[in-house]
Amino acid sequence: QVQLVESGGALVQPGGPLRLSCAASGFNFSNYDMRWYRQAPGKERVRIATITNTGFIYNYEDSVTGRFTISRDNAKNTSYLQMNSLKPKDTAVYYCHARRNPSVYWGQGTQVAVSS
């Protein structure tokens, strides 16, 4: 059974850090590109960043460039999103996504709220 399970979402103060994790199971994680998306209330889901199966990183969304870092640990079947200098506009549900065409998998999402 394929699973992507996000964790690490929390309420955090502006300027603070947070690290999200995405634990994968049921498929060959090391062969898949991993992405993080987020969806703010009332808005469309937006891709934040991509890390390929070989570790190449691209597609950082403009508003997170320099603050967020995507990574992966193939030995642990886990992808991470390190978020620094968080802002209230970063408040959203964050989703993990695995892709190896034609297979695509989504996690259930984890809530991040940035507020004082």
Backbone hydrogen bonds, N-H to C=O, Kabsch-Sander energy under -0.5 kcal/mol:
donor,donor_aa,acceptor,acceptor_aa,energy
3,Q,25,S,-2.7
5,V,23,A,-2.4
6,E,4,L,-0.6
7,S,21,S,-2.1
12,V,10,A,-0.5
12,V,113,A,-2.9
15,G,86,L,-3.4
16,G,13,Q,-2.1
18,L,83,M,-2.4
20,L,81,L,-2.6
21,S,7,S,-2.5
22,C,79,S,-2.3
23,A,5,V,-2.5
24,A,22,C,-0.5
24,A,77,N,-3.0
25,S,3,Q,-2.1
29,F,27,F,-1.7
31,N,28,N,-2.1
32,Y,29,F,-1.9
33,D,99,R,-2.5
34,M,51,I,-3.0
35,R,97,H,-2.8
36,W,49,A,-2.1
37,Y,95,Y,-2.7
38,R,46,V,-2.4
39,Q,93,V,-2.3
40,A,44,E,-0.5
43,K,40,A,-2.3
46,V,38,R,-3.1
48,I,36,W,-3.4
49,A,36,W,-1.3
50,T,58,Y,-2.4
51,I,34,M,-2.9
52,T,56,F,-3.1
55,G,52,T,-1.7
58,Y,50,T,-2.2
61,E,48,I,-2.2
64,V,61,E,-2.1
65,T,61,E,-1.0
65,T,62,D,-0.7
67,R,64,V,-2.5
68,F,64,V,-2.4
69,T,82,Q,-2.5
71,S,80,Y,-1.9
73,D,78,T,-3.0
76,K,73,D,-1.0
77,N,73,D,-0.6
78,T,73,D,-1.8
79,S,22,C,-2.1
80,Y,71,S,-2.6
81,L,20,L,-2.2
82,Q,69,T,-3.0
83,M,18,L,-3.3
83,M,81,L,-0.6
84,N,67,R,-1.8
84,N,82,Q,-0.5
85,S,15,G,-0.6
86,L,16,G,-2.1
90,D,87,K,-2.4
91,T,88,P,-1.8
92,A,112,V,-2.0
93,V,39,Q,-2.3
94,Y,92,A,-0.5
94,Y,110,T,-3.0
95,Y,37,Y,-2.6
97,H,35,R,-2.2
98,A,105,Y,-2.4
99,R,33,D,-2.6
100,R,103,S,-2.6
103,S,100,R,-2.6
105,Y,98,A,-2.6
107,G,96,C,-2.2
108,Q,4,L,-0.7
110,T,94,Y,-1.9
112,V,92,A,-2.8
113,A,10,A,-2.4
115,S,12,V,-2.1
115,S,113,A,-0.6
